[in-house]
Amino acid sequence: MSSRLRHHLLKRYIRNLAGESGFDQWLTRLVLPSAGFQPEAFCEQIRRQRALLLVGPSGVGKTSYLQYLAARCCFRDGWFGSHSYPVPVYLPLGRLRGQSPEGLVSSQLALYGEITDRELVDGFMQQGGFLILIDGLNEIDEAARQEVAAFVERYHRANFFCLSTQFVYAGFEGLARLDMTPLTPDKVNELLRQRLGEEETDTLIAGLTGHDYSVLSLPLNAEFAIEVTEQGRPLPGSEAELYDAALSPVLDRWIRGGQTAYPGLLYERAYDMVRSREVLLPAAGANLPEAMRDALLERKLLIRSGSQLQFRHELIRSWLASQYLLPRWRTRLAEPGIHLGDHWLVTLEFLALQQSNAADVGDLLFMVLGKDAALAGELFTHIRDRVLGLTSGWVEDFHRAYGAAMLTAHPDQSRQTADSE
């Protein structure tokens, strides 16, 4: 293929990606956590390393950052220096499951560039010049992850890769890491000022405590806090209460309108999605009543993905799933068919944080320990500073049982927590 034809086809793709993807919103909305995430710093790292692993907890802004990078590539505003700009391809793994990595690239080039010839796309990849932004390694199973690892190995000499994940998995340990941490208080204030303005922000932050800043350090939590305060309601005191407050307008409206079964149905659907590791609601949410879908879309709790729907963020789906489990986790999680894994972590965090006492948290941790020792260890690490009373006697018992379980089970070393080295 001539370079002129390649240029023409990819120029159309970039133009459509810039105009139709919605990624450009992050050019003005995204608050970067530190100077290391400035595009010039990213450029320096990606040119040196060829492939980077973007690691951080759920809700920290990994997806937004990848989409921000895609938009910056499209608009070509000087950050890549004198070098040729790479062509960005954003691959959300959770939404595009069931395809090979090459098939994912083809589907995106077809969607935005009308480039439908698979052999042509394969030729483009071999020629190189792409920045492949792979989002959500933790949202796919181990077999699919190994396909992605082989894909990166095949093409990283001619292309650049940045992959986001909550955990570091086998096959990816050799990649250079870019660790994305929650926002500092100064960055939280910057985000609040961007959305609320100076006067309202000054009023809000005057009453914020260190605990409040910890909750708001996840950008999605800060967005929910803004929505709650704009409705004239006080800022909730915990993360679980924040999600309750953010979702209560639509849930309360259903109850007042006599649709009392809707909240429970929504909780169960979210739980089914966590259990089956599904990100998309099939057939545009056909398994939800139309009135429920419309209300969730109106509140932007659901968003469209082609002909299908998905929750705006994993944290929303996980909080809803935790509401289903809250009165029944002792029976549901004990079922033989329930296979826990790292995709349960956020749901279990919400569940633990809503227990009435530390003893119940201990019971939950021991139940998880019986099914997945590594997950139990990660869960304990995530909640130990956020639940009162965790100095209880059972903590020492848990440490002993966890150590024994990891030794006895010859644990799978294929993942590490985001904060491990």
N, C-alpha and C positions, 0 to 999 in steps of 0.2 A: 504494500500500500504506500502511496506517495505521502510525504510529510504534509503536503498541502491539503489532501483529503482528510487526513487525521486531524489536522488543525481545525478544519471546517466543522467536522462532526463533534469534536470535543468542545469547540467554542459554543456550539448550540447547546450542548449538555450543561456547560458552566452557566450560560445565560439563564436557562430554565431552572437550574438548581438555585441560583441566586434569587430568582423571582418567585418561585413556587414553593420552596421547601419550608419557608418560615424561619430559617436559621438566622436570617439577618436581624431578628429581634434581639439576639444576644450581643450584637455589636454595641448596643447602648444599655442593655439591661444587666449584663453579666458583671458581677463584682469579682475580680480575680483575687484569689486568696493571698498571693504574695508575688514578688517581683519575678520569681522563677517561672511564673505562668504567663508572663508577658510574651506576645508572639515572637519578639526578637530572641528572647531566651529559649523559647521552644525551638525556633529555627536552628539555633546553634546546637542544641542537644540532638535534634532529629537528624541533622546533617552529619553529625559525628557518629551517632549510634545506629542509624538506619531504622531501628525499631525500638519503641518505648512502651513500657507497661504503666498505664495510669491507674494507680491503686488508691482506693479510699472507700469509706463506709457508704452505705446507702443514703442518698439525699444530700451528699456533699457537693454535688454539681458536676459530676463526671460527664454525663450526657450533654449538659449545657455547654461545657467546655469543648467537647468534640465538635458540636454543631457550630460553636463560635469559630473554631479553627477552620471548619469547612467554609463558613461565610467569609472569613478573612482571605482565604485562598481565592474565592470567587471575585472579590472586589479588588484584590491585588493593589493594596495601598502602601507598598513600600517595605513591609516588614520582612520580606524574604531577601532583602538586600539586592545585590546585583545578579543573583542566581535566577534561573528560570523557575517560575512558580509551579509547584506540583498541581495536578488535577485532583481535587478532593472527591473521595467516594465514602459516604457514610453508611455503615452496615450495622443496623440495630439487630443483633442476633436473636433476641427474644421474639421479634416480630417476623423474622424471616427464617424460622426453623424449617427443617426438612429439605433444605437445599445445600448443595456443596458450596464452599466459599467462593469458587469461581462462578457458580450460579447466582450467588448473592450480588457479586459485582455486575454480572450481566443484567440482573433484574433492575438495578439502580440506573445503569446506563440506558436501559430501555425505557424506564419510567421518565427520566428527565431529558434524555438525548435522542430517543427513538432509535437507538442503536440496537438492533435485534439480532444481528448475526453473531452467534456465539463464537465462531472461529475468529471473527474480526476482533471481538473483545479479548480473546485469548492472545491474539497477536499484539494488541495494545499493551496487555500486561507484561508480555515478554520484552517489548520495547522499553517499557518503564515510564517513569515520570508521574506516577500517581502517589497521592497521600491517602492510604487506606485507613480509615478511622473505624475501628471495630469496637462496637459498644456492647458490653455485657457478657463477658466470658462466664460469669457466675450464673447466667440465665440458661445455659445449655448443659447437656450432660457430658460425661467424660469422653465418650466416643467422639462427639461433635467437637469438643475442645481439641482433641488430638488431630482432627482434620484441619482445624484452624492453625495449629502449630505447624503442621506440614506445609500448609499454604504459605505461611509467613516465611518458612525456610526456603521454599521454592522461589519466591519472588522478591525477597528483601534486598537483593543486590541491585535490582533495577528500580525499586520503588521504596517509599517510606511507609512505615506502619506505626500507628498508635492504637493500643488496645486497652480498653477500660475493664476493670474488675474489682470486686470486693476482696478477693483472695488471690494468692499466687499459687498457681497449679503446676503440676508436673508438665514439663515441656516448655515452660515459660520462665523458669527460674534464671536462665541466663540473660534475659532481656534487662536492659537498664530500666530502673524504676523512676517514676515521677510520682511522688506521694502527695496526694491531695488531702489536706487536712481541713477540719472545720474552720469557719471564719473566726478571726480574733474579734474582741469587742469593738475595736476601731473599724474593722471591715463590716461588722453588723451595723454599726452606726452609719457607715457609708451607704449600705444597702437601704436602710430605713430612710435616709435623707433623699435618696434617689426616688423612692416611691411616694413618700409622704410630704416631702418639703421640709424646710428648716424648722419652722415654728412647731408643727405637729411632732416632728422627731424630737426636738428639745423637750417638749412636754412628756413624751413617752419615755425617753431614756433617763429622765430625772428620777423615775421610780424603778428602774431596772436593777435587779440584784445580780450577783455573780451567777447564781443558778439560772436566772432568766437568760443571761447571755449564753450560758451553756446550751440551753434549749434552742435559742435562736441562731446558734452557730451553724446549723444546717440551713442552707438557703430556702428549702421548701418550707421548713418550720417558720422562718421569718416571713415568708409570703403569707402563710396562714395567719400569723399573728397580725399582720397588716390588715388582712380581711376582717378579722375579729374586731380590732380596734376601730376600724372605719365604720363598723356597725354600732359603735358606741358602747361596746361591751368591754369589761376589764380583761386584761391579759391573763389567761389561765396560768396556774402555778406549776404545771408539769406538762411533759410532752404528750402523754395520753389524754390529759384534759384539753390540750390545745386541739388535738384532732377531733375530740368529741365536740368542742365548740365550733370548729370549722365546718363539720358535717351536720351539726344539729339543725340548721335552718331547713335543709331539704328533708331530713328525717322527721322533724316536727311537723312540717307541712303535710307529709303523707299521713301522719297519725291524725292530725286535725281534719283532714279530708276523708277520713274513714278508711284509708288504705293501710290499715294497721299491720297487714302481713308483709308489706314492702320492706321495712328495715331487716326483718329476719331473713327474707329471701335474698336480699343483697348480701348480707353477712355470709350466708351459706354459699352463694355463688363465688364470693371472694375466697372462701376457705377451699372450695373445690379447685380453684385455679392454683392456689398455693400447693395443695396436695399433689396435683398433676403437673406442676411446673409449667402451667400455661400462662402466657402473657396476654393473649388476645381472647376476646369474647367472640365466639364463632358467629358467622352469618349476621354481622351487624348487631350482635347482642340479641339474637332471636330467642334466647332462653330467658330474657327479661321482658316484663310487660312494657308496652310502648310508652305509657305514661312515665314509668320509672326511667327508661332510657332518656327520654326527653328532658326530664328534670336533672339528671346527672350530667347530660351534655350542656344544659343551660348553665349549671354551676361549674362547668369545666372540671368536674371530677372524672368524667369520661372524655376521651378525645377520639377522633376518627383516625383510622389507619387504613386507607383504601376503603374497601367494602366492610371492614371490620372495626371493632371498637377495642380500646384498651383503657385501663385506668391511667390517669394522668401521671402517676408515679407509683413505683413499687411500694412506697411507704403507705399510700392510701389503701392499696389492696391488702397490705399486711395488717393495717389497723382494723379494717373491716373483718378480715379473717379472724383476728384476735377476739372480736366481739362475738363471733359465732362460737369460738372455743371457750370463752370465759365461763359460762355455766356448765360446761360439759367436757373440759379438757382431760379430766381423769379417766373418762371412758373412751373418748375419741383417740387420744394419743396412745392408749394401751392396746388398740385394735391391732391384730397381727398384720393386716394389710397396709398399715401406715409405715412408710419408710422415710425416716427423717434424714435430712441432709442439709448442706449449707444454705439451700434455698428457703429453709424454714427459719433462718436465724432472726430476721427482722420481726416476723410474726410472733415468735417466741419471746423476743425482747418486749414487745408491747404487752404480751400476755403476762410476763413476769412482773412488769411494772404496775400492773393493775391488780395484783394479788393483795388481799387484805392484810396479810402479815408475813413476816420472814419465814415462818415455818412452811407456809404454802409455797413460797418461792423455792424452799429447799426440796419439797416434794416434787415440784416441777423439774428441777435440775436433776434429781435422782432418776426420774422417769426418762428424761432425755438421755442421761448417762447410760441407761440400760439399752438404748437403741443406737446411739452414736456418740462415742466417748469424745471424739474431737469436737463435735458440735456442742456438747455440754461444756467443754472447756472454753470454747469461744463465747458461749452464752454467759457463763459466769464472769468472764473478763469484761464483757460489755455492760453488765448490770451491777457489778460489785460496788461501784461508787454512787449508784443511783437509787438503791433501795435501802431504806432505813432498817437497822437491826441485823445487818448481815454479819455482825460479830457473834451471832448466835453459835451455840456449840456445834451445830450440824456442819458448819463451814469446814472445820478440821476433818470431820468424817468424809465430807465431799472430796477434799484434797486427797485423802488416802485412797478412797474408792476410785477417783479419777486416775491417779497414778497407776493403780493396779490394773484398771481396765485398759489403759493405753499399752501397758506392758504385755498383758495377757492376749490382747487382740492383735498384736503386731500391727499397730495403727497404720492406716493409709497415710503416707507422707505426701500425697499429691496436692495438698493445699496448706497454706499458712494463713494466719490472720493478717489483715492489712497492716497491723502495726508491728509485725514480727520481722526480724532480720536474720 
